[in-house]
Amino acid sequence: MNSAPAAPSNTWLVFALLTVISWGVYGVILHKGRGYMPMGSEMPHASLKAFLFVCIAYALIGGAAAVLLKLRGSDWSFTADGVRWSLIAGTAGAVGAFTLVLALGAASPIYKGAAAAAVMPIVFGGAPIINTIVAMLLHPPQGGLRALPVPFLLGCVLAAGGAFMVAKYAPSNTGGAAKPAAHAAASAAK
């Protein structure tokens, strides 16, 4: 008896969209948490204090992953290469989270509550480009770099340009668009 092939699952897309939502709110919520840390003489430490709790959250989620492995019946076998590359990936993610809180802290005096609106577009616009470059280095495209389609290259340029424009022209922390310099100067002269 032949059974029909199973339809492809879109579960990956659901998880990808959940990641977009989670990481999309991450910078804004992280900056808000940073802003609620003690200020005054402790202000230089606010970013690191926020990062400490990000690390605690990662540890809690790691514990949940261990429970899920057990519930799924894993035999807890690992390979040296799997552990090594996973630790490298975790280190890259942790360094990225660490430098993100430092970026939000450094942008805060300039952009105030809208620091995440300035920082996150650069992070999320640039990361896919870096991801693509690293993926191509690890898994070179057939035909080499010369075989890359022009629309792909254009997409990389547009992603970088879009990230720059979103970061540069992000609404101010008052929720409105920034006033053009000429309009601001005319208003000040009145």
Secondary structure by P-SEA (a helix, b strand, c coil): cccccccccaaaaaaaaaaaaaaaaaaaaaaaaaaaccccccccaaaaaaaaaaaaaaaaaaaaaaaaaaaacccccccaaaaaaaaaaaaaaaaaaaaaaaaaaaaccccccccccccaaaaaaaaaaaaaaaaaaacccccccccccaaaaaaaaaaaaaaaaaaaacccccccccccaaaaaaaaac
